[in-house]
Amino acid sequence: MHSQPFQSPQLLTLVPAAQSKESLGGMKEEHMEQIADFIDRALMDPENESNLESIKKEVNAFMQAFPLYG
């Protein structure tokens, strides 16, 4: 039986958002380390639902400083 690959919509949208935001003057190089930390922590323990929920909350809080529109 094959398990499904780990997927996180928050992480999957964070990287392209970071790339476009950087070119628009939002996210900078210093923010990339935090993004890498989110990804690393999620991938190191993908079965731990409470860890993923915690990361999700952190990503959502982090992204508040970088609204997609406006």
Protein Blocks (a to p, Z undefined) as FASTA:
>chain_A
ZZdddddfklmmmmmmmmmmmmnopacfklmmmmmmmmmmmmmmmmlmklmmmmmmmmmm
mmmmmcfbZZ
